[in-house]
């Protein structure tokens, strides 16, 4: 009888230490990435004037606010015609070194999230790398 109680206690102790589901793990990974890269949550003041948004993006780059700059440029990409996209690509090309440094820093800071992320390379690629015409992203190392 005493042996059966010990076995039941051992089973309940091990079953409470179950691994998180893949959705829970992804949420934990995302939360960790966001906590180590706090500039990811930025709100920009968009304009209906594409040139004004391009000027704001350029000013944000000059102020080393890469996330804000890219928000303006993504807004232009989604709302304006090809002529504005060409101007946005020129701004990105001018600041490509700054974008690559930003990506490298983000990937480096995110390495502390390895325990929370099932596939850290894929997670940091989705979180840190900038996908915009005129820019070639870095390749995150494992």
Secondary structure, DSSP 8 states (H G I E B T S, - for coil): -HHHHHHHHHHHHHHTT----HHHHHHHHHHHHHHH-GGG-------S-HHHHHHHHHHHHHTT-HHHHHHHHHHHHHHS-HHHHHHHHHHHHHTHHHHHHHHHHHHHHHGGGTTT-SSHHHHHHHHH----TT--------
